[in-house]
């Protein structure tokens, strides 16, 4: 079982340059807890619905940026043959 003491000990081992990342992760869980306790769940960024015009604009902005530099699929190449699983 993971305890707060064990979690704090692991956090103490993290290099100082990653402390900001850990802090942001903790903030995410604080926000989730607050939202649940207030019974208010705001929609995530991924659940936004687009109308047709917004969707086409999104596609043109993302995929359309490759029209002058098309994506290419190279040959798959040869892979080593490994032992069969029995």
PDB file of N, CA, C and O in Angstrom, chain B, residues numbered from 101:
ATOM      1  N   UNK B 101       0.836  -1.170   0.000  1.00  0.00           N
ATOM      2  CA  UNK B 101       0.000   0.000   0.000  1.00  0.00           C
ATOM      3  C   UNK B 101       0.891   1.248   0.000  1.00  0.00           C
ATOM      4  O   UNK B 101       1.896   1.305   0.708  1.00  0.00           O
ATOM      5  N   UNK B 102       0.515   2.223  -0.788  1.00  0.00           N
ATOM      6  CA  UNK B 102       1.270   3.465  -0.865  1.00  0.00           C
ATOM      7  C   UNK B 102       0.751   4.424   0.198  1.00  0.00           C
ATOM      8  O   UNK B 102      -0.448   4.688   0.283  1.00  0.00           O
ATOM      9  N   UNK B 103       1.656   4.932   0.990  1.00  0.00           N
ATOM     10  CA  UNK B 103       1.280   5.890   2.026  1.00  0.00           C
ATOM     11  C   UNK B 103       1.818   7.272   1.653  1.00  0.00           C
ATOM     12  O   UNK B 103       2.658   7.406   0.763  1.00  0.00           O
ATOM     13  N   UNK B 104       1.324   8.281   2.340  1.00  0.00           N
ATOM     14  CA  UNK B 104       1.829   9.631   2.093  1.00  0.00           C
ATOM     15  C   UNK B 104       3.311   9.715   2.427  1.00  0.00           C
ATOM     16  O   UNK B 104       4.066  10.426   1.763  1.00  0.00           O
ATOM     17  N   UNK B 105       3.720   8.991   3.449  1.00  0.00           N
ATOM     18  CA  UNK B 105       5.136   8.997   3.853  1.00  0.00           C
ATOM     19  C   UNK B 105       6.004   8.421   2.731  1.00  0.00           C
ATOM     20  O   UNK B 105       7.060   8.968   2.415  1.00  0.00           O
ATOM     21  N   UNK B 106       5.555   7.321   2.135  1.00  0.00           N
ATOM     22  CA  UNK B 106       6.295   6.714   1.034  1.00  0.00           C
ATOM     23  C   UNK B 106       6.328   7.642  -0.176  1.00  0.00           C
ATOM     24  O   UNK B 106       7.361   7.782  -0.831  1.00  0.00           O
ATOM     25  N   UNK B 107       5.199   8.271  -0.467  1.00  0.00           N
ATOM     26  CA  UNK B 107       5.115   9.206  -1.588  1.00  0.00           C
ATOM     27  C   UNK B 107       6.054  10.395  -1.379  1.00  0.00           C
ATOM     28  O   UNK B 107       6.764  10.798  -2.300  1.00  0.00           O
ATOM     29  N   UNK B 108       6.056  10.952  -0.172  1.00  0.00           N
ATOM     30  CA  UNK B 108       6.950  12.079   0.136  1.00  0.00           C
ATOM     31  C   UNK B 108       8.408  11.667  -0.006  1.00  0.00           C
ATOM     32  O   UNK B 108       9.227  12.451  -0.484  1.00  0.00           O
ATOM     33  N   UNK B 109       8.745  10.442   0.405  1.00  0.00           N
ATOM     34  CA  UNK B 109      10.121   9.961   0.275  1.00  0.00           C
ATOM     35  C   UNK B 109      10.527   9.875  -1.197  1.00  0.00           C
ATOM     36  O   UNK B 109      11.657  10.210  -1.551  1.00  0.00           O
ATOM     37  N   UNK B 110       9.609   9.429  -2.053  1.00  0.00           N
ATOM     38  CA  UNK B 110       9.902   9.364  -3.479  1.00  0.00           C
ATOM     39  C   UNK B 110      10.071  10.757  -4.072  1.00  0.00           C
ATOM     40  O   UNK B 110      10.955  10.978  -4.900  1.00  0.00           O
ATOM     41  N   UNK B 111       9.232  11.693  -3.654  1.00  0.00           N
ATOM     42  CA  UNK B 111       9.335  13.067  -4.140  1.00  0.00           C
ATOM     43  C   UNK B 111      10.682  13.666  -3.751  1.00  0.00           C
ATOM     44  O   UNK B 111      11.274  14.416  -4.527  1.00  0.00           O
ATOM     45  N   UNK B 112      11.167  13.345  -2.562  1.00  0.00           N
ATOM     46  CA  UNK B 112      12.465  13.855  -2.114  1.00  0.00           C
ATOM     47  C   UNK B 112      13.615  13.358  -2.988  1.00  0.00           C
ATOM     48  O   UNK B 112      14.671  13.990  -3.030  1.00  0.00           O
ATOM     49  N   UNK B 113      13.430  12.252  -3.676  1.00  0.00           N
ATOM     50  CA  UNK B 113      14.481  11.689  -4.526  1.00  0.00           C
ATOM     51  C   UNK B 113      14.487  12.275  -5.929  1.00  0.00           C
ATOM     52  O   UNK B 113      15.431  12.046  -6.685  1.00  0.00           O
ATOM     53  N   UNK B 114      13.458  13.024  -6.290  1.00  0.00           N
ATOM     54  CA  UNK B 114      13.350  13.583  -7.639  1.00  0.00           C
ATOM     55  C   UNK B 114      14.326  14.745  -7.798  1.00  0.00           C
ATOM     56  O   UNK B 114      14.417  15.591  -6.909  1.00  0.00           O
ATOM     57  N   UNK B 115      15.062  14.805  -8.921  1.00  0.00           N
ATOM     58  CA  UNK B 115      15.982  15.926  -9.144  1.00  0.00           C
ATOM     59  C   UNK B 115      15.238  17.263  -9.120  1.00  0.00           C
ATOM     60  O   UNK B 115      14.081  17.351  -9.533  1.00  0.00           O
ATOM     61  N   UNK B 116      15.906  18.276  -8.642  1.00  0.00           N
ATOM     62  CA  UNK B 116      15.284  19.584  -8.425  1.00  0.00           C
ATOM     63  C   UNK B 116      14.657  20.160  -9.686  1.00  0.00           C
ATOM     64  O   UNK B 116      13.634  20.839  -9.602  1.00  0.00           O
ATOM     65  N   UNK B 117      15.243  19.907 -10.852  1.00  0.00           N
ATOM     66  CA  UNK B 117      14.703  20.502 -12.084  1.00  0.00           C
ATOM     67  C   UNK B 117      13.319  19.958 -12.451  1.00  0.00           C
ATOM     68  O   UNK B 117      12.641  20.542 -13.296  1.00  0.00           O
ATOM     69  N   UNK B 118      12.887  18.857 -11.838  1.00  0.00           N
ATOM     70  CA  UNK B 118      11.569  18.287 -12.120  1.00  0.00           C
ATOM     71  C   UNK B 118      10.509  18.646 -11.072  1.00  0.00           C
ATOM     72  O   UNK B 118       9.364  18.208 -11.179  1.00  0.00           O
ATOM     73  N   UNK B 119      10.873  19.421 -10.083  1.00  0.00           N
ATOM     74  CA  UNK B 119       9.940  19.766  -9.015  1.00  0.00           C
ATOM     75  C   UNK B 119       8.711  20.495  -9.565  1.00  0.00           C
ATOM     76  O   UNK B 119       7.594  20.249  -9.110  1.00  0.00           O
ATOM     77  N   UNK B 120       8.905  21.386 -10.535  1.00  0.00           N
ATOM     78  CA  UNK B 120       7.780  22.108 -11.121  1.00  0.00           C
ATOM     79  C   UNK B 120       6.781  21.173 -11.781  1.00  0.00           C
ATOM     80  O   UNK B 120       5.573  21.388 -11.692  1.00  0.00           O
ATOM     81  N   UNK B 121       7.278  20.139 -12.440  1.00  0.00           N
ATOM     82  CA  UNK B 121       6.405  19.168 -13.098  1.00  0.00           C
ATOM     83  C   UNK B 121       5.586  18.412 -12.053  1.00  0.00           C
ATOM     84  O   UNK B 121       4.377  18.236 -12.206  1.00  0.00           O
ATOM     85  N   UNK B 122       6.247  17.976 -11.009  1.00  0.00           N
ATOM     86  CA  UNK B 122       5.559  17.251  -9.937  1.00  0.00           C
ATOM     87  C   UNK B 122       4.494  18.140  -9.302  1.00  0.00           C
ATOM     88  O   UNK B 122       3.390  17.681  -9.009  1.00  0.00           O
ATOM     89  N   UNK B 123       4.823  19.401  -9.092  1.00  0.00           N
ATOM     90  CA  UNK B 123       3.863  20.326  -8.496  1.00  0.00           C
ATOM     91  C   UNK B 123       2.629  20.479  -9.378  1.00  0.00           C
ATOM     92  O   UNK B 123       1.507  20.515  -8.872  1.00  0.00           O
ATOM     93  N   UNK B 124       2.829  20.569 -10.698  1.00  0.00           N
ATOM     94  CA  UNK B 124       1.682  20.695 -11.603  1.00  0.00           C
ATOM     95  C   UNK B 124       0.819  19.439 -11.585  1.00  0.00           C
ATOM     96  O   UNK B 124      -0.406  19.529 -11.672  1.00  0.00           O
ATOM     97  N   UNK B 125       1.441  18.279 -11.475  1.00  0.00           N
ATOM     98  CA  UNK B 125       0.687  17.029 -11.396  1.00  0.00           C
ATOM     99  C   UNK B 125      -0.181  17.027 -10.140  1.00  0.00           C
ATOM    100  O   UNK B 125      -1.351  16.647 -10.189  1.00  0.00           O
ATOM    101  N   UNK B 126       0.386  17.445  -9.034  1.00  0.00           N
ATOM    102  CA  UNK B 126      -0.380  17.504  -7.777  1.00  0.00           C
ATOM    103  C   UNK B 126      -1.533  18.484  -7.916  1.00  0.00           C
ATOM    104  O   UNK B 126      -2.629  18.225  -7.418  1.00  0.00           O
ATOM    105  N   UNK B 127      -1.300  19.609  -8.588  1.00  0.00           N
ATOM    106  CA  UNK B 127      -2.373  20.586  -8.782  1.00  0.00           C
ATOM    107  C   UNK B 127      -3.524  19.996  -9.584  1.00  0.00           C
ATOM    108  O   UNK B 127      -4.684  20.305  -9.314  1.00  0.00           O
ATOM    109  N   UNK B 128      -3.222  19.154 -10.563  1.00  0.00           N
ATOM    110  CA  UNK B 128      -4.277  18.521 -11.353  1.00  0.00           C
ATOM    111  C   UNK B 128      -5.177  17.696 -10.440  1.00  0.00           C
ATOM    112  O   UNK B 128      -6.401  17.756 -10.551  1.00  0.00           O
ATOM    113  N   UNK B 129      -4.574  16.927  -9.543  1.00  0.00           N
ATOM    114  CA  UNK B 129      -5.369  16.112  -8.635  1.00  0.00           C
ATOM    115  C   UNK B 129      -6.150  16.973  -7.647  1.00  0.00           C
ATOM    116  O   UNK B 129      -7.264  16.615  -7.267  1.00  0.00           O
ATOM    117  N   UNK B 130      -5.585  18.097  -7.228  1.00  0.00           N
ATOM    118  CA  UNK B 130      -6.330  19.003  -6.353  1.00  0.00           C
ATOM    119  C   UNK B 130      -7.551  19.553  -7.078  1.00  0.00           C
ATOM    120  O   UNK B 130      -8.630  19.647  -6.492  1.00  0.00           O
ATOM    121  N   UNK B 131      -7.389  19.920  -8.355  1.00  0.00           N
ATOM    122  CA  UNK B 131      -8.512  20.447  -9.132  1.00  0.00           C
ATOM    123  C   UNK B 131      -9.588  19.393  -9.342  1.00  0.00           C
ATOM    124  O   UNK B 131     -10.778  19.701  -9.268  1.00  0.00           O
ATOM    125  N   UNK B 132      -9.185  18.159  -9.602  1.00  0.00           N
ATOM    126  CA  UNK B 132     -10.157  17.084  -9.773  1.00  0.00           C
ATOM    127  C   UNK B 132     -10.933  16.880  -8.480  1.00  0.00           C
ATOM    128  O   UNK B 132     -12.156  16.737  -8.506  1.00  0.00           O
ATOM    129  N   UNK B 133     -10.235  16.865  -7.353  1.00  0.00           N
ATOM    130  CA  UNK B 133     -10.887  16.687  -6.058  1.00  0.00           C
ATOM    131  C   UNK B 133     -11.857  17.817  -5.786  1.00  0.00           C
ATOM    132  O   UNK B 133     -12.970  17.577  -5.319  1.00  0.00           O
ATOM    133  N   UNK B 134     -11.455  19.048  -6.069  1.00  0.00           N
ATOM    134  CA  UNK B 134     -12.343  20.194  -5.857  1.00  0.00           C
ATOM    135  C   UNK B 134     -13.575  20.105  -6.747  1.00  0.00           C
ATOM    136  O   UNK B 134     -14.686  20.381  -6.295  1.00  0.00           O
ATOM    137  N   UNK B 135     -13.389  19.723  -8.005  1.00  0.00           N
ATOM    138  CA  UNK B 135     -14.516  19.616  -8.926  1.00  0.00           C
ATOM    139  C   UNK B 135     -15.502  18.547  -8.471  1.00  0.00           C
ATOM    140  O   UNK B 135     -16.715  18.749  -8.523  1.00  0.00           O
ATOM    141  N   UNK B 136     -14.979  17.420  -8.027  1.00  0.00           N
ATOM    142  CA  UNK B 136     -15.852  16.335  -7.590  1.00  0.00           C
ATOM    143  C   UNK B 136     -16.601  16.745  -6.330  1.00  0.00           C
ATOM    144  O   UNK B 136     -17.800  16.495  -6.201  1.00  0.00           O
ATOM    145  N   UNK B 137     -15.883  17.379  -5.397  1.00  0.00           N
ATOM    146  CA  UNK B 137     -16.539  17.747  -4.142  1.00  0.00           C
ATOM    147  C   UNK B 137     -17.601  18.813  -4.354  1.00  0.00           C
ATOM    148  O   UNK B 137     -18.572  18.869  -3.599  1.00  0.00           O
ATOM    149  N   UNK B 138     -17.439  19.660  -5.367  1.00  0.00           N
ATOM    150  CA  UNK B 138     -18.441  20.685  -5.657  1.00  0.00           C
ATOM    151  C   UNK B 138     -19.489  20.175  -6.642  1.00  0.00           C
ATOM    152  O   UNK B 138     -20.438  20.883  -6.978  1.00  0.00           O
ATOM    153  N   UNK B 139     -19.303  18.923  -7.103  1.00  0.00           N
ATOM    154  CA  UNK B 139     -20.198  18.305  -8.076  1.00  0.00           C
ATOM    155  C   UNK B 139     -20.270  19.129  -9.362  1.00  0.00           C
ATOM    156  O   UNK B 139     -21.315  19.200 -10.009  1.00  0.00           O
ATOM    157  N   UNK B 140     -19.156  19.744  -9.719  1.00  0.00           N
ATOM    158  CA  UNK B 140     -19.065  20.520 -10.959  1.00  0.00           C
ATOM    159  C   UNK B 140     -17.911  19.937 -11.766  1.00  0.00           C
ATOM    160  O   UNK B 140     -16.747  20.060 -11.386  1.00  0.00           O
ATOM    161  N   UNK B 141     -18.241  19.320 -12.852  1.00  0.00           N
ATOM    162  CA  UNK B 141     -17.204  18.772 -13.719  1.00  0.00           C
ATOM    163  C   UNK B 141     -17.228  19.549 -15.018  1.00  0.00           C
ATOM    164  O   UNK B 141     -18.165  19.413 -15.804  1.00  0.00           O
ATOM    165  N   UNK B 142     -16.207  20.366 -15.256  1.00  0.00           N
ATOM    166  CA  UNK B 142     -16.142  21.126 -16.496  1.00  0.00           C
ATOM    167  C   UNK B 142     -15.666  20.205 -17.608  1.00  0.00           C
ATOM    168  O   UNK B 142     -14.845  19.318 -17.374  1.00  0.00           O
ATOM    169  N   UNK B 143     -16.174  20.409 -18.808  1.00  0.00           N
ATOM    170  CA  UNK B 143     -15.747  19.548 -19.914  1.00  0.00           C
ATOM    171  C   UNK B 143     -14.255  19.716 -20.187  1.00  0.00           C
ATOM    172  O   UNK B 143     -13.702  20.809 -20.065  1.00  0.00           O
ATOM    173  N   UNK B 144     -13.631  18.627 -20.553  1.00  0.00           N
ATOM    174  CA  UNK B 144     -12.208  18.697 -20.871  1.00  0.00           C
ATOM    175  C   UNK B 144     -12.033  19.340 -22.245  1.00  0.00           C
ATOM    176  O   UNK B 144     -12.997  19.522 -22.989  1.00  0.00           O
ATOM    177  N   UNK B 145     -10.794  19.678 -22.563  1.00  0.00           N
ATOM    178  CA  UNK B 145     -10.506  20.297 -23.853  1.00  0.00           C
ATOM    179  C   UNK B 145     -10.835  19.357 -25.005  1.00  0.00           C
ATOM    180  O   UNK B 145     -11.178  19.806 -26.099  1.00  0.00           O
ATOM    181  N   UNK B 146     -10.731  18.055 -24.762  1.00  0.00           N
ATOM    182  CA  UNK B 146     -10.946  17.088 -25.826  1.00  0.00           C
ATOM    183  C   UNK B 146     -12.422  16.860 -26.130  1.00  0.00           C
ATOM    184  O   UNK B 146     -12.747  16.251 -27.149  1.00  0.00           O
ATOM    185  N   UNK B 147     -13.310  17.326 -25.282  1.00  0.00           N
ATOM    186  CA  UNK B 147     -14.723  17.062 -25.515  1.00  0.00           C
ATOM    187  C   UNK B 147     -15.427  18.223 -26.216  1.00  0.00           C
ATOM    188  O   UNK B 147     -16.652  18.216 -26.336  1.00  0.00           O
ATOM    189  N   UNK B 148     -14.673  19.215 -26.680  1.00  0.00           N
ATOM    190  CA  UNK B 148     -15.280  20.337 -27.373  1.00  0.00           C
ATOM    191  C   UNK B 148     -15.881  19.848 -28.683  1.00  0.00           C
ATOM    192  O   UNK B 148     -15.252  19.086 -29.418  1.00  0.00           O
ATOM    193  N   UNK B 149     -17.091  20.285 -28.967  1.00  0.00           N
ATOM    194  CA  UNK B 149     -17.702  19.903 -30.235  1.00  0.00           C
ATOM    195  C   UNK B 149     -17.514  21.047 -31.231  1.00  0.00           C
ATOM    196  O   UNK B 149     -17.605  22.221 -30.874  1.00  0.00           O
ATOM    197  N   UNK B 150     -17.257  20.689 -32.455  1.00  0.00           N
ATOM    198  CA  UNK B 150     -17.010  21.659 -33.509  1.00  0.00           C
ATOM    199  C   UNK B 150     -18.153  21.619 -34.514  1.00  0.00           C
ATOM    200  O   UNK B 150     -18.721  20.559 -34.777  1.00  0.00           O
ATOM    201  N   UNK B 151     -18.487  22.775 -35.075  1.00  0.00           N
ATOM    202  CA  UNK B 151     -19.399  22.733 -36.210  1.00  0.00           C
ATOM    203  C   UNK B 151     -18.550  22.430 -37.448  1.00  0.00           C
ATOM    204  O   UNK B 151     -17.322  22.403 -37.369  1.00  0.00           O
ATOM    205  N   UNK B 152     -19.196  22.205 -38.576  1.00  0.00           N
ATOM    206  CA  UNK B 152     -18.488  21.758 -39.781  1.00  0.00           C
ATOM    207  C   UNK B 152     -17.405  22.742 -40.208  1.00  0.00           C
ATOM    208  O   UNK B 152     -16.306  22.332 -40.582  1.00  0.00           O
ATOM    209  N   UNK B 153     -17.707  24.029 -40.156  1.00  0.00           N
ATOM    210  CA  UNK B 153     -16.747  25.046 -40.594  1.00  0.00           C
ATOM    211  C   UNK B 153     -15.520  25.080 -39.678  1.00  0.00           C
ATOM    212  O   UNK B 153     -14.390  25.183 -40.155  1.00  0.00           O
ATOM    213  N   UNK B 154     -15.743  24.993 -38.366  1.00  0.00           N
ATOM    214  CA  UNK B 154     -14.618  24.979 -37.420  1.00  0.00           C
ATOM    215  C   UNK B 154     -13.760  23.739 -37.621  1.00  0.00           C
ATOM    216  O   UNK B 154     -12.534  23.804 -37.542  1.00  0.00           O
ATOM    217  N   UNK B 155     -14.414  22.601 -37.884  1.00  0.00           N
ATOM    218  CA  UNK B 155     -13.673  21.354 -38.081  1.00  0.00           C
ATOM    219  C   UNK B 155     -12.798  21.446 -39.330  1.00  0.00           C
ATOM    220  O   UNK B 155     -11.631  21.053 -39.296  1.00  0.00           O
ATOM    221  N   UNK B 156     -13.345  21.957 -40.422  1.00  0.00           N
ATOM    222  CA  UNK B 156     -12.563  22.091 -41.650  1.00  0.00           C
ATOM    223  C   UNK B 156     -11.395  23.053 -41.460  1.00  0.00           C
ATOM    224  O   UNK B 156     -10.307  22.824 -41.988  1.00  0.00           O
ATOM    225  N   UNK B 157     -11.616  24.121 -40.711  1.00  0.00           N
ATOM    226  CA  UNK B 157     -10.532  25.060 -40.423  1.00  0.00           C
ATOM    227  C   UNK B 157      -9.439  24.379 -39.600  1.00  0.00           C
ATOM    228  O   UNK B 157      -8.252  24.599 -39.840  1.00  0.00           O
ATOM    229  N   UNK B 158      -9.838  23.555 -38.630  1.00  0.00           N
ATOM    230  CA  UNK B 158      -8.874  22.801 -37.824  1.00  0.00           C
ATOM    231  C   UNK B 158      -8.053  21.864 -38.706  1.00  0.00           C
ATOM    232  O   UNK B 158      -6.830  21.799 -38.581  1.00  0.00           O
ATOM    233  N   UNK B 159      -8.725  21.143 -39.594  1.00  0.00           N
ATOM    234  CA  UNK B 159      -8.024  20.217 -40.488  1.00  0.00           C
ATOM    235  C   UNK B 159      -7.051  20.971 -41.385  1.00  0.00           C
ATOM    236  O   UNK B 159      -5.913  20.537 -41.561  1.00  0.00           O
ATOM    237  N   UNK B 160      -7.480  22.089 -41.952  1.00  0.00           N
ATOM    238  CA  UNK B 160      -6.590  22.869 -42.817  1.00  0.00           C
ATOM    239  C   UNK B 160      -5.392  23.413 -42.052  1.00  0.00           C
ATOM    240  O   UNK B 160      -4.288  23.480 -42.591  1.00  0.00           O
ATOM    241  N   UNK B 161      -5.604  23.801 -40.800  1.00  0.00           N
ATOM    242  CA  UNK B 161      -4.502  24.334 -40.001  1.00  0.00           C
ATOM    243  C   UNK B 161      -3.508  23.259 -39.602  1.00  0.00           C
ATOM    244  O   UNK B 161      -2.320  23.543 -39.448  1.00  0.00           O
ATOM    245  N   UNK B 162      -3.976  22.025 -39.432  1.00  0.00           N
ATOM    246  CA  UNK B 162      -3.073  20.964 -38.997  1.00  0.00           C
ATOM    247  C   UNK B 162      -2.562  20.165 -40.190  1.00  0.00           C
ATOM    248  O   UNK B 162      -1.391  20.276 -40.554  1.00  0.00           O
ATOM    249  N   UNK B 163      -3.425  19.364 -40.798  1.00  0.00           N
ATOM    250  CA  UNK B 163      -2.989  18.549 -41.929  1.00  0.00           C
ATOM    251  C   UNK B 163      -2.597  19.418 -43.113  1.00  0.00           C
ATOM    252  O   UNK B 163      -1.637  19.111 -43.820  1.00  0.00           O
ATOM    253  N   UNK B 164      -3.331  20.495 -43.333  1.00  0.00           N
ATOM    254  CA  UNK B 164      -3.062  21.367 -44.469  1.00  0.00           C
ATOM    255  C   UNK B 164      -1.675  21.968 -44.449  1.00  0.00           C
ATOM    256  O   UNK B 164      -1.172  22.380 -45.494  1.00  0.00           O
ATOM    257  N   UNK B 165      -1.039  22.032 -43.288  1.00  0.00           N
ATOM    258  CA  UNK B 165       0.296  22.619 -43.214  1.00  0.00           C
ATOM    259  C   UNK B 165       1.345  21.736 -43.886  1.00  0.00           C
ATOM    260  O   UNK B 165       2.478  22.176 -44.083  1.00  0.00           O
ATOM    261  N   UNK B 166       0.989  20.491 -44.244  1.00  0.00           N
ATOM    262  CA  UNK B 166       1.929  19.580 -44.887  1.00  0.00           C
ATOM    263  C   UNK B 166       1.769  19.532 -46.407  1.00  0.00           C
ATOM    264  O   UNK B 166       2.452  18.749 -47.067  1.00  0.00           O
ATOM    265  N   UNK B 167       0.885  20.350 -46.975  1.00  0.00           N
ATOM    266  CA  UNK B 167       0.616  20.234 -48.408  1.00  0.00           C
ATOM    267  C   UNK B 167       1.854  20.498 -49.261  1.00  0.00           C
ATOM    268  O   UNK B 167       1.984  19.910 -50.335  1.00  0.00           O
ATOM    269  N   UNK B 168       2.767  21.364 -48.817  1.00  0.00           N
ATOM    270  CA  UNK B 168       3.981  21.644 -49.574  1.00  0.00           C
ATOM    271  C   UNK B 168       5.126  20.705 -49.215  1.00  0.00           C
ATOM    272  O   UNK B 168       6.157  20.689 -49.889  1.00  0.00           O
ATOM    273  N   UNK B 169       4.948  19.939 -48.173  1.00  0.00           N
ATOM    274  CA  UNK B 169       5.968  18.995 -47.713  1.00  0.00           C
ATOM    275  C   UNK B 169       5.252  17.694 -47.336  1.00  0.00           C
ATOM    276  O   UNK B 169       5.097  17.387 -46.154  1.00  0.00           O
ATOM    277  N   UNK B 170       4.818  16.929 -48.348  1.00  0.00           N
ATOM    278  CA  UNK B 170       3.962  15.773 -48.061  1.00  0.00           C
ATOM    279  C   UNK B 170       4.655  14.718 -47.202  1.00  0.00           C
ATOM    280  O   UNK B 170       5.871  14.536 -47.257  1.00  0.00           O
ATOM    281  N   UNK B 171       3.848  14.041 -46.418  1.00  0.00           N
ATOM    282  CA  UNK B 171       4.352  12.937 -45.609  1.00  0.00           C
ATOM    283  C   UNK B 171       4.646  11.753 -46.513  1.00  0.00           C
ATOM    284  O   UNK B 171       3.917  11.495 -47.471  1.00  0.00           O
ATOM    285  N   UNK B 172       5.707  11.044 -46.208  1.00  0.00           N
ATOM    286  CA  UNK B 172       6.086   9.884 -47.010  1.00  0.00           C
ATOM    287  C   UNK B 172       6.183   8.669 -46.109  1.00  0.00           C
ATOM    288  O   UNK B 172       6.619   8.761 -44.961  1.00  0.00           O
ATOM    289  N   UNK B 173       5.780   7.554 -46.633  1.00  0.00           N
ATOM    290  CA  UNK B 173       5.972   6.306 -45.902  1.00  0.00           C
ATOM    291  C   UNK B 173       7.101   5.547 -46.597  1.00  0.00           C
ATOM    292  O   UNK B 173       6.982   5.140 -47.753  1.00  0.00           O
ATOM    293  N   UNK B 174       8.179   5.370 -45.875  1.00  0.00           N
ATOM    294  CA  UNK B 174       9.334   4.676 -46.425  1.00  0.00           C
ATOM    295  C   UNK B 174       9.106   3.179 -46.347  1.00  0.00           C
ATOM    296  O   UNK B 174       8.168   2.717 -45.697  1.00  0.00           O
ATOM    297  N   UNK B 175       9.976   2.419 -47.018  1.00  0.00           N
ATOM    298  CA  UNK B 175       9.900   0.965 -46.942  1.00  0.00           C
ATOM    299  C   UNK B 175      10.020   0.525 -45.496  1.00  0.00           C
ATOM    300  O   UNK B 175      10.724   1.142 -44.696  1.00  0.00           O
ATOM    301  N   UNK B 176       9.318  -0.557 -45.175  1.00  0.00           N
ATOM    302  CA  UNK B 176       9.307  -1.025 -43.802  1.00  0.00           C
ATOM    303  C   UNK B 176      10.646  -1.583 -43.371  1.00  0.00           C
ATOM    304  O   UNK B 176      11.007  -1.488 -42.198  1.00  0.00           O
ATOM    305  N   UNK B 177      11.374  -2.151 -44.282  1.00  0.00           N
ATOM    306  CA  UNK B 177      12.672  -2.702 -43.933  1.00  0.00           C
ATOM    307  C   UNK B 177      12.562  -4.144 -43.484  1.00  0.00           C
ATOM    308  O   UNK B 177      11.474  -4.716 -43.435  1.00  0.00           O
ATOM    309  N   UNK B 178      13.705  -4.720 -43.157  1.00  0.00           N
ATOM    310  CA  UNK B 178      13.748  -6.126 -42.743  1.00  0.00           C
ATOM    311  C   UNK B 178      13.949  -6.200 -41.232  1.00  0.00           C
ATOM    312  O   UNK B 178      14.737  -5.452 -40.654  1.00  0.00           O
ATOM    313  N   UNK B 179      13.231  -7.106 -40.620  1.00  0.00           N
ATOM    314  CA  UNK B 179      13.360  -7.305 -39.180  1.00  0.00           C
ATOM    315  C   UNK B 179      13.944  -8.682 -38.920  1.00  0.00           C
ATOM    316  O   UNK B 179      13.738  -9.617 -39.694  1.00  0.00           O
ATOM    317  N   UNK B 180      14.663  -8.791 -37.838  1.00  0.00           N
ATOM    318  CA  UNK B 180      15.255 -10.071 -37.509  1.00  0.00           C
ATOM    319  C   UNK B 180      14.168 -11.080 -37.157  1.00  0.00           C
ATOM    320  O   UNK B 180      13.134 -10.723 -36.592  1.00  0.00           O
ATOM    321  N   UNK B 181      14.411 -12.329 -37.493  1.00  0.00           N
ATOM    322  CA  UNK B 181      13.463 -13.398 -37.143  1.00  0.00           C
ATOM    323  C   UNK B 181      13.832 -13.879 -35.759  1.00  0.00           C
ATOM    324  O   UNK B 181      14.981 -14.231 -35.492  1.00  0.00           O
ATOM    325  N   UNK B 182      12.849 -13.890 -34.885  1.00  0.00           N
ATOM    326  CA  UNK B 182      13.097 -14.317 -33.500  1.00  0.00           C
ATOM    327  C   UNK B 182      12.504 -15.695 -33.268  1.00  0.00           C
ATOM    328  O   UNK B 182      11.794 -16.250 -34.106  1.00  0.00           O
ATOM    329  N   UNK B 183      12.821 -16.221 -32.103  1.00  0.00           N
ATOM    330  CA  UNK B 183      12.282 -17.533 -31.751  1.00  0.00           C
ATOM    331  C   UNK B 183      10.774 -17.464 -31.624  1.00  0.00           C
ATOM    332  O   UNK B 183      10.224 -16.448 -31.200  1.00  0.00           O
ATOM    333  N   UNK B 184      10.119 -18.529 -31.985  1.00  0.00           N
ATOM    334  CA  UNK B 184       8.667 -18.560 -31.862  1.00  0.00           C
ATOM    335  C   UNK B 184       8.280 -18.816 -30.406  1.00  0.00           C
ATOM    336  O   UNK B 184       8.982 -19.500 -29.662  1.00  0.00           O
ATOM    337  N   UNK B 185       7.144 -18.244 -30.031  1.00  0.00           N
ATOM    338  CA  UNK B 185       6.628 -18.449 -28.669  1.00  0.00           C
ATOM    339  C   UNK B 185       5.831 -19.738 -28.669  1.00  0.00           C
ATOM    340  O   UNK B 185       4.998 -19.965 -29.547  1.00  0.00           O
ATOM    341  N   UNK B 186       6.085 -20.571 -27.690  1.00  0.00           N
ATOM    342  CA  UNK B 186       5.381 -21.854 -27.626  1.00  0.00           C
ATOM    343  C   UNK B 186       4.412 -21.904 -26.493  1.00  0.00           C
ATOM    344  O   UNK B 186       3.739 -22.916 -26.301  1.00  0.00           O
TER     345      UNK B 186
END
